[in-house]
Amino acid sequence: MSTGIKKIIATKSRVVIPRHAVRVTLIIPPRTETTLEINSDHRHLKTLTVIINPGASLSLIQNFSADVPQELNEHIVVGSRATLTYVAIHKLRGVSNFRCLIEHQKAARSNVRLALAGKKQARNSTTVVSSLNAADSQSTVLVLAAASDQAQLDISANIAIGQRAELAVADLSLHALLLSPQAVVELTPKMEIKNSTVVAAHRATVSRFDPLEKFYLHSRGLTTRKAEAVLTNNFFSRLVDTLSLEMAKKIIPALKIL
C-alpha cells in the first residue's frame, strides 16, 4: 500500500482509483465529462483532492455501504462554469471522521447529497463546507442521517458565501431520523452570507417514525421490523431527487441495504 500521492488525469468518461491508494489527486481537464466511483474497496483512502477545470463536469459516487474509512478528508475545486454532482453513502459502524471542502469559482455548480446510517456503537463526525466566492455560483447540500442502537452522529454543514459572490444561489438541508431511544444525532447547519444579492435557504429537522404511518403499515400485514425498514427506505429516497436516471440507478441498490 503506497502512502505517496497518486495523481490521476481523467481522459475517459470513467476514471478509476487504485484500490489501495491512500492519497489521490484527480484532475478533470477542461470541457471533460467523467464519472468517479469510490467504494469500500477504497477504505484505505485518507485524502482526496479533485480539481475540476473550467467547463468540465464530474459525477462522483461514493458508496461506503460495506466499509467506511476511519478518516477521510476531501478538497474539491469546481472551476469556472464547471459542474459537480456528488453522492455519498456511508454505512457507519465504528469510529470515523469525514470532512469535505468544496470551493466554487465563477458560475460553478455543485449538487452534494449525503446519506449516513449509524448503527451499533458508531461514533461519527461529518463536516461539509461549501465555499462560494465568485459570481453566479450555485451550491446545494443535502444530508440525510439515520441513527439506531447506540450510534452517535455529529453532522455540521456550512455554506459560506463571500463578498464577491454576486447572485449566488445556495440551499442547505439537514435531516435526521432517530431509530432508537439511545441514538443521538446532532445537526449544525450554518450559513455565512456576505453579499446582499444572493438567494439562500437552510433547514434542519430531527424526527422519529410517525406512529400513524407505522399503524397503517401494520394494518397492511407488515411486521414492526418490515414497517420500519419501509419508512427508513422512504426517508433515504430523497437522496435521488434531482439526480439523472443513470446516476439514480447506481444509488438506489446501495440505499436499500443501509
NORKAQUI-V170218 format. One record per backbone hydrogen bond with DSSP energy under -0.5 kcal/mol. NH is the residue of the N-H (numbers start at 1). CO is the residue of the C=O. Records with the same first field share a line. If there is no record, write none. Layout:
NH=CO ; CO
//
This chain:
6=4 ; 23
7=5
8=6 ; 25
10=8 ; 27
15=35
21=18
22=2
23=4
24=47
25=6
26=49
27=8
28=26 ; 51
29=10 ; 27
31=54
32=29
34=32 ; 57
35=13
36=59
37=15
38=36 ; 61
40=63
42=39
43=40
45=42
46=22
47=22
48=73
49=24
50=75
51=26
52=50 ; 77
53=28 ; 51
55=80
56=53
57=32
58=83
59=34
60=58 ; 85
61=36 ; 59
62=60 ; 87
63=38 ; 61
64=62 ; 89
72=97
73=46
74=99
75=48
76=101
77=50
78=76 ; 103
79=52 ; 77
81=106
82=79
83=56
84=109
85=58
86=84 ; 111
87=60
88=113
89=62
90=115
91=64 ; 89
92=90 ; 117
96=123
97=70
98=125
99=72
100=127
101=74
102=129
103=76
104=131
105=78
107=135
108=105
109=82
110=138
111=84
112=140
113=86
114=142
115=88
116=144
117=90
118=146
119=92
122=119
123=94
124=152
125=96
126=154
127=98
128=156
129=100
130=158
131=102 ; 129
132=130 ; 160
133=104 ; 131
136=166
137=134
138=108
139=169
140=110
141=171
142=112
143=173
144=114
145=175
146=116
147=177
148=118
150=120
151=148
152=122
153=184
154=124
155=153 ; 186
156=126
157=188
158=128
159=190
160=130 ; 158
161=159 ; 192
162=132 ; 160
165=162
166=164
168=165
169=137
170=199
171=139
172=201
173=141
174=203
175=143
176=205
177=145
178=207
179=147 ; 177
180=147
183=180
184=151
186=153
187=185
188=155
190=157
192=159
193=191
194=161 ; 192
198=195
199=168
201=170
203=172
205=174
207=176
211=209
214=210
215=211
216=212
217=213
218=214
219=215
220=216
221=218
222=217
227=223
228=224
229=225
230=226
231=227
232=228
233=229
234=230
235=231
236=232
237=233
238=235
239=236
240=237
241=238
243=240
248=244
249=245
250=246 ; 247
251=247
252=248
253=249
254=251
255=251
256=252
257=254
258=255
//
